[in-house]
Amino acid sequence: MATNKIEQLIEDIYEFVESCKMQPFSTTKVIV
């Protein structure tokens, strides 16, 4: 089922956003 992959993708994005919040936010870091 595709739903499982979508849920995993959402979790990965959420963790990425949380890790970015921990650092001083910088667009260059996100691009790189």
C-alpha positions in Angstrom: 0.0 0.0 0.0 1.2 3.5 -0.8 -0.2 4.9 2.5 2.7 3.3 4.4 5.3 5.0 2.2 3.5 8.3 2.5 3.4 8.1 6.3 7.2 7.3 6.3 7.8 10.3 4.0 5.8 12.6 6.3 7.8 11.3 9.3 11.1 11.9 7.5 10.0 15.5 6.6 8.8 16.1 10.2 12.1 15.0 11.7 14.0 17.1 9.1 12.0 20.2 10.1 12.5 19.5 13.8 16.3 19.2 13.3 16.3 22.5 11.4 14.5 24.2 14.3 17.2 23.0 16.7 19.9 24.9 14.7 20.0 28.7 14.0 17.8 28.7 10.9 19.6 29.4 7.7 18.4 29.0 4.1 21.9 28.1 2.9 22.0 25.1 5.3 18.6 23.9 4.0 19.7 24.3 0.3 23.0 22.4 1.0 
